[in-house]
Amino acid sequence: MLTRSKLAQSIQAALLVGSTSLVTPALMAQESDSTEATEQSVERIAITGSRIRQPGAVSASPIFSFDEKDIDFLQEPEMEKVLRVLPSTIPGDGGNVNNGTAGAATIDLRGLGPERNLVLLQGRRMVPFNFNGEVDTATIPTALVERVDVVTGGASAVYGSDAIAGAVNFILKDDFEGVEFEASHSQTGDSDGDTDNLSLTLGSSLADDRGNVALSLSWMNRDPVMLGDRPLGLLGIDTATGANYEQFLNGEPPLPPPSGCGGPDVAASGGSTTAIPTRFAIVGGGAASAGQFREDGTIGDECSVFNFNPYNFYQTPLERYSATALAKYYLNDDLATYAVFNYTNSTVVQQVAPSGTFGQAFDLPLRNPLIGDQARQFMIDAGNTALGSGLLSTVGPAANWQDINGNGVVDADDYLRVQLRRRTVELGPRTERYDSNMFQMTVGLEGMLYGEWAFDTFFQYGESNRSTVRDGYTNLGNIQEALDTFDGVTCNSGTSTCVPINLFGGFGTITEEMAGFARAIALQTQNYEQTIFHFSVDGPVDFIELPTASAPLAMSVGYESRNEKGSLEPDECLKEAPSSCQGGAGGNLLPISGGYKVDEFFIEGMLPLLEGVAFSESLDFEFGFRWADYDTVGSNDTWKLGLSWRPAESVLVRVMQQQATRAPNVGELASPVVTGLDNAKQDPCSVANAANIDATLRALCISTGMTDAQVGAVQDVISGQVNTFDGSDPENLPDAEEADTFTAGIVWTPDFSAFDNFLISLDYYDIDITNVIGEFSAQEILDACYIGGNTTECAKINRIGGDLTISGAGIERFTTNLNYQQAEGLELAVRFGIDMEDLGDLQISANINQYLTQESLSSDFATPIECRGYYGTSCDPLPEIRMIQRTTWNFNDLTVSLQWRYQDAIDVEKAEAAGVYEPFRHIGSYSYFDLYASYQATEAISVSLGVDNLFEREAPVVGNEAGDTSSNSGNTFPSNYDNLGRIFKASVKVRL
């Protein structure tokens, strides 16, 4: 077998003191024992962030590590939730994201986006679940994880593109022996939100100790929790006005609407204007043409909104099956073959409130007999009022009136282009079911070439296939067909299956037959394939050794070829322009098919400079260079330079400067232009800003397609969102983004008699990304045009009838290169143990992150956005300081551990504060405490109990429009704060 004991022992010792680690005493003892061994079999030992194996080597990049025991403390089968508590991360997609989820669980390092950190399994890339290059951590085999390493700063010189913020490396147990079965269960204090997990792991050494095989199988099920299951989520609270906040505080239902304007989940305020009864407006007819039906079919003033909250999930349901197999076989003492196979099947369901007609424009015949007499006259009068104000037109793209009899006035023979904002509760809630299958296979060969030089080569193929079924939506094309009737029995289209629909009143006007014709079920499939070939060699360059050091230059040289392909295929319903056939789908989809191939050559080295001299126990120089040739964006290169200096045995100083890159992913290169939604606070040309429209602003509004009469008369942004046009511009595809990353830190490991294994480290990081691949926000474009007067940005605004919320209108947000994004901060880690003799021992650890900067700038005409200490539509909550601190008591077979999770107070973004209800402008600091206890009942059986959020700290209240849709839901930020209350956990583990 590969016998290289001195090398392996040195690296193990270096890894122990070189990483910023909160590892458990058991692991430290294991590593210490290893270094004392005189000779042992050595497998390939890799330090995350480097491919070099060098005696005494220590990475100059800061590495935060946690191991199996740390994961056990959390009793959490989902790796996304394990990583979410780390101060270096912010929540990505996951189980607490509903409206906006992709049915996956992602990692976001330093708040720079999940596409800017690389997720590795055994030091190798994992296949993404989508064409945006993001990895679903639900595919990680939790039961087999030995430790997790998180590298801060760019790691592109080692691993290639995407490692801008760093890398997360999941190291699996490749020497597992025996049988281990684990069952765990968790439940909230409200007796819901159950999560169950079963795992079975089998492993054995091969005959004559020539290798090892292991197999791990697992099943997990997570039950949903509705917003309506919690007082906080029951009501829609308005962020701007605080409407319904007092009712929440008093434990009261939302204020009811006036008599005759009711229905299921209807309220006076704090909800959606796609409501029950139906709201009416003439497209481009101005606010004066708007009204709302009553339950008796008449129209009056707007009187109610729809409370969409109760239907949504605080926690989405998930069922997951997974299987992972590892094998290594030593062909002889110098050669080993290995294989890894990973398969995961998962189903996630998203649910939101019932569908509706939303901002869709319909051509409505005023002679439709389902319209009541009073309502018909209201429409005719509103049409003639709009006509008198110059807001009706029979020609051009803004045409909103068909004067059928040519008499020059609006009457019952005519058609009006109208919005009928009706919430179709009769169809049930909208759901999206994500069914995913992922598998990844790696086969490789490693061994010794000559002397101390080793090689590693592998082939890896991964594939992710998913289908999404979207149900409960309205079929907008069918509704248009069903509205065009003159007798209320048949449709003018002549379609035999068409059933005329009655939207002209309150709940119950839509019959079962009408609902059947108005319903749309849609399907989309997505596929991603990744193929990798890798070959590398590493070893000492004996003829390059400085006289001041005792070891030569260590080098790693290699080649890697990677092929990435992704596709999306929606059905015909989802392709329909401008917003698909489904009401409330957020836009349409078009097929995506694309990919890229990259060939990379890399070299990495570590040169000992000094050893055993005054003021320098050791001084090592680390360097790396990687050249990549893409068939899409051409060639680019990355590099790193670093120093590791030990002025004394107990002190390590490390410095690293790197240049990292991220090439555009498949989605950023190949997405066709489709319609969508983006968050925005206000349309400056709408009725909401009418009092502030001066001559300059009026001229800018007119330049974007409005008539003079429409300025200040059209409706404002609805539910915090406007229509957009998103995708790649084939004439201006984005270039690769680059990042300059700098890290510097100090690690102190003194020998204190009162403490065991004392470690304290402080690291500074600065990640500065330029040419950031992304999109301008809708609000940035609106502000640049109407406040900054930028005509280029004004050209991106497309209005219909002066409006931005009508289907077909929108703001162009094509993928491009933005100016910069920066994350800068300090990270402090402390760890030590206290031996209490007969009373056992205490293990104390803490990890603290403080952001100094978290800033982005889209363009020279935009304003820099500082997210440090803020939340809003541009910033997910980003506390300046986050901390986790754990105190563990070990006494014989009993372990009790308390974790303290702290996050600093935050404020609403300064630019948005004026439009936010005052009590919602600030969120105070939060402390959560999690208690864990385990008992080794027998040599084979251990039992664990835990309570998260021990003191049941309630989540903050900010309303439903305080942030972007994916992070802000149920009047709070469900992924950032514990919104489910106290959670009880229990598990049993049997090891044979």
N, C-alpha and C positions, 0 to 999 in steps of 0.2 A: 504493500500500500504506500501512499505518498508520504513517506516519513520525513518530516521537516520540522522537528520538534522545537528547535531553538527559534526558528522563524515564527512558528505559530504562537509559542509562548510569549514572545516579545510583542506580537500584535495584540494578543489578548490583553496583556497588561496595559499597552498603549490605549486600547479601546476603553478600558475601564476608567483611566484618568483623563483621557482626551475628550470624551464626550460630556456634554452638559446633561448629566443623567440623574434621574430619580429612581434608580434601580433598587430592587429589594435586597435585603441582607443575604437572602438565600443565593441570589445570583452572584453577589460579590464574593461570597464564600466559595462558590463553585469556580469562579474565575481565579481566585487566589490559589486554590488547590491545583488548578491546571498549571499555573506558572511554577509550582514547586515540583511538578513531575519531571523525572529525568529523561524520559523518552515516551512518546505516545504517537499513535496514528494521527495524521493530520489531514483533514479535508480542507477544501479551499475556503479560507477565511477572508471575508471581505469587510472592509470598513466603508460604511455608506459615505459617499462623496468622493471616493477614490478607488481606482482599480489596482493600486500598488500594494505589494506586500514587502515590507521593509522592516528589519529588526529595529524596535524602538520607535517606529513611525507613529506620528500623531497628526490627524488631519488639522489643517489650519482653519477649517470652517467649523463653526459651532454646530454641534449635534445634540439634539435633545432626544433621549431614549426612554422608553418605558417598556416593561416586560409583562410576561404572563400574569404575574401576581398583581401588578397594577391594574390590569384588565379585570382580573377576578374581583378586585375591590369594588369595581363599578357594577358588576353583575349585569353587564350589558351585552347582548348578542349582536348589536349593530355597531360596526366600527365607526360609522359616521358620528354617532352619539358619543363614542369614546373620544374621538378626536375633537369634537365640538367644544369640550370643556377646556382644551388647552388654550392658554393665553395667546399663543401665536396664531390661532385660527379665528375665523368668524364663521357663523353657520352658512352652509351652502344649501343645496337642495336636500330634502330629507323628509322624514315622517311628519314634521310639523309644517310643511309647506303644502298648501292645497291648491288654491287658484294660482297657477303659474308653475306647478311642479311638472317635471318631465318623467315622473315615476321612477326616480333614481335617488341616490344618496352620494353627494359630492363633498370634496374638501376644498376649503378656500384659505390658503396661507396668507397672512398679513393683509387680508382684505383686498388682494389684487386680482381676484377672480379664479375660479377653479380651473380655467384653461391655462393658467400661468404657473401651476405647480405640477410636477411630474409624480405620478403614482406608480410605484415599483413593487413587484413581488419577487423576492429573492434577488433583488438588484437588477431585475429585468422589467421592461415596460409591460403594462397591462393593456389589453385591448379596450379602446373606448366603447361606450355604449351608444354614442351618437356621432354625427358628422362634425360636431363642435369639438371633438377631441377630449371629451370629459370622461373620466372613469367612474363607474358605479361601484362604490365601496361595499355595496351589498354582496358583491361577488367574492369578498375576502373570506376565507375559511377561518373564522374566529377561533375555533377550537384548536387549530394547528399553529396559531401565531405564537412564536417564541418571544419576539420583541418587535417594537416599532421604532425606527429611527426617523427623526425629522431634521433635515438639513436646512439651515437658513441661508439665504443668499443664492445667487445663480449657481447652477450645477451643470450648465450646458456643455462645458468643456469635457465633462466626464460622461454625461448621459445623452447629450444632444438637445434638440429643440424642446421648448416648453418649460424647462426648469428655470423659469425666471425668478419666482419667489423662493424656490427651493425644491426639495424632493421629499416624498414620504415613502419609506422603504419598509415593507412588511417582510420580516424574516420568519420563515416557517421552521418547525421542528423537523429536521431531516434525520434525526437519530431516535425517533420515538419507538419504544418497545412496550408491549403489553396491550391491555385493553382499558379504555377509559370511556365511561358513559356519564353524561351530564344532562340533568333536566333542570330547567329554571322557569320561574313564573313571576310575573309582576302585575300589580293592579293598583289603580289609584285609590285614594281614600274615599272616593265617591263610588267605589265598586264598579268601575268601568275601565276601558282602555287596557284590557288584559293583553299581555305579551307572553307567549309560551315559546320555549326553545328546547329542542332535543338534539343531542349530538352524540355520535358514537365514533371513536377513533381506535384503530387497530394498527399495530406496528410490530415489526420483528426484524432482528438482525439475520442476515443470511449465513449459510453454513461457512464455517472457518472465518467468521467475522469479515466476510468479503463485501459487506454492504448492508443496506437497510431498505425496507419497504414500509410504507405507511398509507393508510386509507382513512379518510375522515368523511362521515356522512352527517348531514344536519337537516333539520326542519324547523322553521320558525313561522309563527302566526302572530300578527299584531291586529288587535281589534280597533275599530274607529271610535273616535270621540267627536260628537257633533258640537258646533258652537252653541246650539240650543240646549246642550247638556250642562252648560255653566252659566251662572248669572251674568258674567262679563260678556259672553258672546250672544246672549239672547236678543239684545237690542242692537240696532245699528245706531252708533253714536257719531254725530257729525263733528269732524275735527275742527272745522272752521268756526262753528257756532256753539258747539257743546250741546246741541239738541239731543235729548234723551239721557244726558249725563245725570241730571238730577233724579230721573226715574230709576236709573241704575243704582245710585247711591241709596235711594229709599226702598229698593227692592220692589219697585212698581213696574207694571207693564208699560210699553210705550204709549204716548198720548194717542188716543183714538182719533180718527178723522171725523169730519162732520157726518151727521146722519145721512144715509143714502150714498155714501162714498166709501163703503167698507168692502171687506172680503178677507180671505185668508192671509194672515201676516201683513195686513195693511196698517200703516201708521200715519200720523200727521206729519212727521218729519224724520230725518235720519236714515233715509233709505234711497232706493233707486227710483228714478222717474219713469222707467219702464214698469208700469204699475198696473194695479187693478183698482177701480175701473180704468179703461183705456184712456191714455192722453192723446190729444189731437193737436196737430199743427200743420200749417201749409208750408211746404219746403220753400225757404226763402221769403216767406210771408211776414216775417217779423214776429216779435213777441205778442203783438196785438191780435194775431190770428190764432193764438193757442188757447186751449181749454181742456177740460177733462169731462169725460162721460160720468154720469151717475148710474146707479144700479137700475134705474127705471128707463135708461136709454136716452135721457136728455143730456145736454152739455151745459156746463157752467164753468166757473173759475177752477183753476187747478186746486185740488183739495186733498190729495193723499199721495203717499209713496209706498213702495213695496219693501218690507223688511226682509232682505235676502239673507241675513245672518244665520238663522237657525239651521239652514240646510247644509251649510259648509262644514268642513272637518277641521277640528283642531289637531287631530291625529288621523292620518290616512290609514286605511287597512292595507295589510301586506301579508302575503303568504309566500314563503321561499323554501325551495329545496336546493341542496348543494352537495356536491361530491368533489373531493380533492384527493389525488393520489400522488405520492412521491416515491421515487426509487433511485437508488444508486448502487452500482455494482463495480467492484474493482476487478478489472480484467487481469491485472498483475500489479506488482508493487508500484509501477510508474504510470498506470493508465486506468482511468475510471470512466464509466458511462453513466449518465443520469437522465432522468425524465421527470417531468411535472405535468399533471393533467388536472384541469380545474373546470368544473361545470356548475352552472347555477341557472335555475328556473325560478322566476319571480313574477308575482302578479300584484300590482298596485292599482287601487281605484281612487280616482279623484271625483269629488262631487261638489257641485255648486248649485245655486238656486235654480228654480225652473227657468226654462228658456223664455223667449219672447220675440217681439218684432224689433225691439231696440231702435236703432237709428235708421232702419231701412225705409226707403222712400217707395211708396206705392201709387200707382195711377188708379184713382178711385172714381167710379161713375157715381155721380150724386143721385142718380135714379135707383141705385141699389135699394130694394124694398126692405132690406134688413135694417136700414137706417131709419130711426124714428123721425116723425115730422119736425119736431122741435130741433133735433140735432141737424137735420138736413138744412133747415133755415139758418141755423147758426153757421154752418159751413158756407152757405151762399153769401151770407152777410159778411163773414170774415174774408171771403174771396173778393168781394166787391170793395171792401175797405182796403185790402192789399192792392187791388187794382188801382184804386184812387191814389195810393201812395207810391205808385210806380214799382211795386214789388211783384207783379205778375207778368209773365212773358209766355208767348206761344211759340217762340223760335229760339234756336241756339241751345247750347249746353245747359243753360239755366232755365229752360222751358219748364214751367210748373202749372200750365193751364192748357186744356184743349177746348177751344170754343167751338163745340160741335155744330151748333146752329148758326154760327157766325154773326150773332147779334151784338157783339161787343160788350156784353155783360155776362157775369157769372150767373147761371141758372141751373135748374135741375137736369137739363139735358147734357151738361158739360162734365168733363173729367177734371179733377184737381190732383196735383202731385202732392201727396200728404205723408206725414209721419203718423202712424198709429202705434203708440208705445204701449203695447199690451203684454203683460206677464202671463204666459200660458201655463198656469198652475195645473190645468187639466191634463197636461202631458207628463207631469211628474218632474223630479229634479233632473238636471243634466249630469251625466257621468262620463268619465273617460277611463277605460280599463286598459292598463298597460300590461301586456303579456310579453315577457322577455326571456330569451334563452341565450346564454353566453357560454362559450367554451374556449379554452386556451390550452395549447399543447406545446411543450418544449422538450426537445431531445438534444442532448449534448455529449461532448467528449472532452475530458480534461486530463491533464497529466504532465509529466516532466519531459522536456525536450533534451536538455543537456545541462549537466551540473545543476545549478539553482534556477535555471530558466524553465518556466512552466507555460503551458498554453491552455486556452479555453475556447471551444467553438460550439456554437449551438444553432439550431434552427427552431424558430418559434412561429406558430400560426394561431391566430385568435379570430373569433367571429362572434358578433353580437347581432341577434335577430329579434326584432320586436314588432308586435302588432298593437294597434290602438283602435278600440271600438268606441265611438262617440255616440251616445244615445240620449234621448230626451230632448233633443233640439227640434225647433221648428224648421220646416222646409219653406224658406222664404219664396222660392219660385212658385211652389204650390199655393201659398197664401195669396200671392199676387193673382194667380189664376182664379182662386176661389172668391176673391173680392170682386172680380169683374163678372157680375151677374145682374140681369134685369128682372128676373122672376123669383130669385131666392131659392130656386130648386135646381136649376142647371147652370152651368158656367158657359160664358160666351165663347170659350175656347172650343167647346164641343167635345172635350175629353170626357169619356163615359164614366171614369172613376172619380171625376172632380166633384167635390161636395162644397157648395158655397159656405163660407165661414162668417160667423157673426162676431165681430170684434167690437160691436157698438153698444157696450154696456159693461156690466160687472161680471163677477164670477158666475159661471154656469151657462153663459151664453154659448160657449163652445161645447157642442154635444160630442159624444163618443165617436160618431161617424165623422164629424168635422175634424176632431183631433187625429183620427187615423190618417186622413188625407194630408193634414198639416204637419205630420211628424217626419223627421229625417234621422236615419241612422247611417253613420258614415264610418269608413274603415281606412286606415293608412298603415303601411308597412315600412319598416326601416331596417337597413342592413349595413353593417360595418365590418370590414375585413382588414386585418393587419398581418403582414408577413415580414419576419426579421431573420436575417442571417448575420451572424457575428463571429469574428475570429480575433483573438488577441493573444499576445505573449507578454510575459513580464518576468523580470529578474534583475540581478545586479550587473552593472557594467564595471567589472573589476578593475579595469585600467584607469577609470576615473574615480580616484579617491584622494581627498585632500589630506595632507600630512597632519592637519589639525583634527581629523576625525578618524574613527575606527571602522567605518563602513563605507562602501562605495556608493556611487550613484545607483539608484534603483529606477528602472524604467518600465513603462507599460506602453505597448504599441499595438494598434489594432485597426480593423476595418469593420464597418457595419453597413448593411444595405437594408433599407426599410421601404415597404410598399404599403400605402394606406389607401383604401377605397371605401366610399360611403354612398349610400343611395336612400332616397325617400320616394315612395310611390303612394300618393293619395288617390282615393276613388274619384269618380267624376263629380260627385256632389261637392267635395272639398276643393276641386279645381275651379269651380264657377267663380268668375269675377263679378263684382269686385270683392265680395266678402263671403264666398262659398254659398251653398244653398241653405246652410244652417244659421238660424238666428242666434246671436250670442256666442258664436264660435270665435270671435275676435279677429276674423279675417279669413282669407283663402290660402290654400297651399298649392304649390306646383311641384312637379317631380324634380328631384335633385339627384344628379349622378356625377360624381367627380372623384378625384383622388390625386395623389402625387407619389413620386418615387424620389428617394434621396439616397445618395451614396456618401459615406462619411469615413474619413481617416482621422485617427486621433493618436496623440502621443502625450504621455504624462510622465513626470519624473519627480524624484525626491532626492536631494543631495544634502547629506550631512555636512555642515560647514565647520562646526566646532563641537568638541566633546571633552568633558572633564577638565576644563580650564577655569581660571578664576572668572567668577560672575557668569559662567555659562556651563552648566551641566551638559546642555546640548543646544545646538542651533541648527535647524533644518530648513532648507529652501525647497519649496514645492512649486511646480509649474505644470502647465498643461496647455495644449492647443488642439483644436478640433476644426477640421475643414469639411464643409458640407456642400454638396452640389445637388440642388433641387431642380426637377424638370419644370417647375412653375415659376419660382422667383430667382433662379440662378444660384450662384454660390455665395456663401457667407462663412465667416469663421468666428470662433469664440476662443477665449484664452483665460488662463488664471495664473496668478503669481501670489505666493504666500510664504510666510515665515512662521515657524514654531520655535520659540525660545524658552529654555528653562534656565533662568539665572540661578535658581536653586532647585533642589530636588522636589520641593513642595510647591513650586510656582511655575505655571505655564503661561506664557504670553503668546497670543496667536493673532496674526493679521492676514487678511486675504483680500485681494483685489481681483475681480472677475469681470469679464464681458460675456453676457449671455444673450441668446436670441430666441425668438419664437416666430417660426414661419407661419403664414396663414393656414388655417386648417381647411378641411374640405368644405365645411359650411360657409366659411368666409370667402372662399374662392368660387363656389359653384351654386350659390343660392339664387334662384330667379327672383325677380321682384314680385312680391305679394303684398296684400294688405294685412294690417295688424293693428295693435293698440299700444299706446305708450302713455305713461303717467304725465300729467300736466296740471298745473294749478289754475291757470286762467287764460282765456282768450282775450287779449287786450282790445279786440275790436267788437266784443260782445256786449250784450245789455248789462252784464255785471260790471263793466268798466265805463259805462256810458257817460258818467259824470266827469271822467278824466280825459275824454277824447278832445284834443285840440286840433287845430288845422293841420299841423304836421303829421300827427298820428292818423287823422282821417285820410290824408293823402296816401300814406303807407298802406292803410287798410284797402283803399280803392285799388292800389297797385297790385294787390294780391287777389283780385277778381271780385271784389265787392262793388255793389252800386252804392251811390251816396246814401240812398234810403236805407240800405241794409246795415250801414255802419252804426254800431251802438244799439241795433234792434234784434240781432240774431241771438240765439241761446248760447249760454256759456258752456264750458267743459262739463261733461256729464259723468258723475261718479269718479271724478279725478282722472279721466282718460280721454284721449282724442285718437282719431283714426290716423294711421301712418302707412307709408309705403316702404317696405323693408326688403333688403336683399343685396346682392353683389352687383356692382356696375361693371360689366365686362370690358368697358373702355377704360376703366380706372380701377383695376384690381389693387388691393392693398399690398404694400411691400412688407417685408419682415420687420418686426419690431426688435429693438435692441435695448439691453439693460446694462448699465454699469452698476455693479454691486460691490460694496465695501463692507467688510466685517472686521472687527478688532475686539479682542477680549482677553481676560485674564482668569485663570483657574488657580485657586489656592487650596491645597490639600495638606494642611499642617497635621502634625501628630500630637493631638491633645490627649492627655491622660484621662480627662473627664468625658471625652467623646470618642466614639468609634467612627471610623471612616468619614471624618469631617471633610466636606467639600463646599466651597462657595465659588461661584463663577459669575462674572459680569461681562456681557457682550453688547457691543454696539453694532447696529446694522443700518445700512443705507442702500435702498434698492431704487434706482432712478431709471425709469423706462421711457424711451423716446419712440416716436412713430407708433404710438399705441394703436393696435387694431381694434376698432370699435365703431360706434355710431354716436352722432350728436343726439342728445335728448330732445324730445319735442319742445319742451319748455325753453331750452337753449336756443333753438331755431326761432321760436316765437319772439323771445326777448331780443335776439340779435337783429331781427327784422324791425320790430315795432318800437323797441327802445333804442337799439343801436343804429337803426337806419341802414343796415347792410343789405344792399339790393341782391347780392348773391344768395343770401339766406332767404330773402323774401321770395325768390324764384322757386324755393322748395315748398312753398305753401300753396296747396290746391284746394280751393273752396267750391262748394256747390250751393247755390242759393245763398252765398255769403257765409255758409256754415261749415264747421269742421267735424261735426258729429254725424253727418248724413253719409250713408253708404256711398262710396265713390269719391268722397272728399278725403283729404288727409295731408300729412306732412312727410316729405321725402327724407328717409333716414338710411341712406345707403352705407354699406360698410366701407370704411376708409381708414386712413391713418390720422390719428389725433396727436396733439402736441406731446404731452407727457403725463406720467403718473408716478408718484413717489411715495414710498413708505420708509420711514426712518424711526428708529427707536432703540430702546435699551431692554435687555432681558437679563434678569437676575435669577440664579438658581442657588438654593441652599439645601444641604443634606447632611445629617449627622445622626448617630445613634447614641443611646445612653444605656449602659449596662446597669440594671437594678438588682443584680445578683439573684437572690431567691424570688424576687418579684417579677422576674423576666427582664424584658428590655423594651425601650421606647425607640421608635424610628420616626424622625421628624424631617419633613422635606417641604420645600416651597418653590414655586416658579412664578415669577412676576414679569409681566411685559408692560412697558410704558411706551406709547407712541409719542414721538417728538414731532412727526409730520405724517400726514396721510392726505396727500393733495393730488389733484388732477387738474389739467387744463386741456380743453378740447381744441382751442384755436386761439390765434392772437386776438380775435375780436371778443372772445368769451372772457368770463371772469373766473379766476382760479376757484376751485371748490375744495375747501378744507373740511375733511370729514372727521378729523381727530376731535373726539368729544361731542359729536353731533349725530343727529338722525334726521331723515327727511326723504323726499322723493329722489334725491341724488345720492344719499348716504344711508346705507344700512347702519343700524346702531353700532357705533364704534367707540366704546369707552376709552379714555386716555390710558387708564390703568386697568388691567385684569390680572387676577391672581388665583392660583389654586394652592392650597396648603393642606398637607395631610399629616396627621399624628396617628401612629400605629403602636399598639401595645401587644406584645407577644408574650404569652405566659403558658409554658408547656404546650398543650394542644389547642389552646384558645388564642384567637387573634381578634382584637377589636380595633377598628380604625375609624377616624372621623376626618372627613374632608370638608374644608371651608372653601367655597367658591365666591370670589368677590369681583364685582365690576363697578367701576367708577360712575359717578353721575354724568349725565349727558343732557344736551339742550337741542332744541329743534334748530335746523339750519337758520342762520341769521337772515338770509334772503327770504325765508318763508315765514318767519316768526310773526309778522304783522297779520298774516292771514290765518293764524292758528289761535284757537280759544286759549286764553291765558293759562288755565290749569294744565293744559297739554303741552306747554312750551318747555317743560323741564321734567326729566325723570331722575329721581334721586339715586344714590348708590344702592347697590343690592348685595346682600350676603345670603348665600344658601349654605346649609349644612347637611351633609349626607353621612349617615351612620352605617357601618358595616361590621358584622361579627361572623366569625367562622369557627367551627369546632371540628377537630379531627376525631370523629367518634371511634373509629377503629383504624387499623393500619390501612384499610382499603377505602373507607367511607368518610367523607367530610360533608358537613352541612353548613350552609351559609344563609344569613338573613341580613336584610338591609332596608333602610328607609332613606329615600331621597327627599330633599326639601323638608327636613325634619320639623321645622317650625311653621311649615305651610305658608310661606311668604307668597302673597298674591302678586300677580303680574301687574305692571303699570297700565293705566288707561290713557289712551291717546286718540281714540276714535279710529275710523276706518280709512281715512285719507292722509295719515301722517307719514306714510312711506310708500314704496312701490308695492304693487299688488301681491307679489310673491312673499314678501317679508312682513307686510302689515295686514293682519287679518283678525277678525274677532275683536276689534278695538284695541289690539296690542301687537306685540311682536312675538309670535308664538315660538319661534326658533331661538330667540335671544333670551327669553325669560321663561321660567317654569310656569306654564299656564294651566297645567292639569292638577295643581295642588300637590299634596303629599303622595308619594308612590312607595308602595311596599313591595319588597323583593324577597324571593326565597329560591334556593338552589341546592341540589344534592349532586355530589360527584363521587363516582365509584371507580377506583383505579386498581386493576388486577395485573 
